Amino acid sequence: MTTVPFELIPGKAPVDFRFTIKTSRELDKASGGITNLLRNGQTTEALVLMTCYGLRHADHRMNESKAEDLIQRFVDQGGNAADLLKALTEAIQASGVWGRDGDEPRPTQTETTTETTTA
């Protein structure tokens, strides 16, 4: 399984963002669907949820509150949230769960049907 290293806490070793089937499924449930989460672009909800589930492989007790705290420290120390979202998105794509090599996450059957019937 592929990980994407990212210096989330300046001065400390980079964390490895990684999405497994389990954590991806948990992210889907928490977000109402990863496609919708990513479609909305950079939001605090996307940052928190993706950070939380992207780090669960390393810390099984990782939760949204801990992810919020990590992101706040990152931003307080001059971190760029756009860089964080880019690394998280790269980790999702590198995982192979939704595709690889720059593939966009696939729409759900409902989204496909809705787009077809409204077109």
SVG drawing of the C-alpha trace seen along z (x, -y; Angstrom):
<svg xmlns="http://www.w3.org/2000/svg" viewBox="-34 -31 47 34">
<polyline fill="none" stroke="black" stroke-width="0.4" points="0.0,0.0 1.4,-3.4 1.8,-6.2 2.4,-9.9 4.8,-11.5 4.0,-15.0 5.6,-17.3 2.5,-18.0 4.3,-19.0 7.4,-21.2 10.6,-19.9 9.2,-16.3 9.4,-13.4 6.9,-13.5 3.6,-11.6 2.5,-9.1 -1.0,-9.5 -2.4,-6.2 -5.9,-5.1 -6.9,-1.4 -10.2,0.1 -11.2,-0.1 -10.2,-3.8 -11.6,-4.7 -14.9,-3.2 -14.9,-5.0 -14.1,-8.3 -17.0,-7.6 -19.4,-7.1 -18.2,-10.2 -18.3,-12.5 -21.4,-11.3 -19.1,-10.1 -15.6,-10.9 -16.7,-12.1 -18.9,-14.8 -16.2,-15.7 -13.6,-16.2 -16.0,-17.9 -16.5,-20.7 -12.8,-21.6 -10.7,-22.8 -13.0,-22.9 -12.2,-22.5 -14.4,-19.5 -12.4,-17.8 -9.1,-18.7 -10.3,-17.3 -11.9,-14.2 -9.1,-13.3 -6.4,-13.9 -8.3,-11.9 -8.8,-8.8 -5.4,-9.2 -3.6,-8.8 -5.8,-6.0 -3.4,-3.4 -0.7,-4.8 -2.9,-5.8 -6.1,-3.7 -7.4,-6.2 -7.2,-9.1 -10.4,-11.0 -11.7,-14.2 -10.8,-16.3 -7.2,-15.1 -7.1,-15.9 -8.4,-19.4 -5.7,-19.9 -3.0,-18.7 -4.2,-20.9 -4.5,-23.9 -0.9,-23.5 0.2,-23.1 -1.5,-26.3 -0.4,-28.2 3.2,-27.3 2.9,-28.7 1.6,-25.6 -0.3,-25.9 -3.7,-24.1 -3.6,-23.8 -0.4,-21.8 -2.0,-19.5 -5.1,-18.9 -2.8,-18.1 -0.9,-15.5 -4.1,-14.0 -5.6,-13.8 -2.4,-12.2 -2.6,-9.6 -6.2,-8.7 -5.2,-8.3 -2.0,-6.4 -4.0,-4.0 -5.6,-2.4 -9.0,-2.4 -10.4,-4.9 -7.9,-4.5 -4.3,-5.5 -2.2,-7.7 -4.3,-10.8 -7.7,-9.2 -10.6,-11.1 -12.8,-9.3 -15.6,-7.6 -19.2,-8.9 -21.7,-6.7 -24.4,-5.0 -26.9,-7.6 -24.8,-10.5 -24.4,-8.8 -28.1,-8.2 -28.9,-11.7 -26.5,-13.2 -27.8,-11.1 -31.5,-11.9 -30.9,-15.6 -28.7,-15.9"/>
</svg>
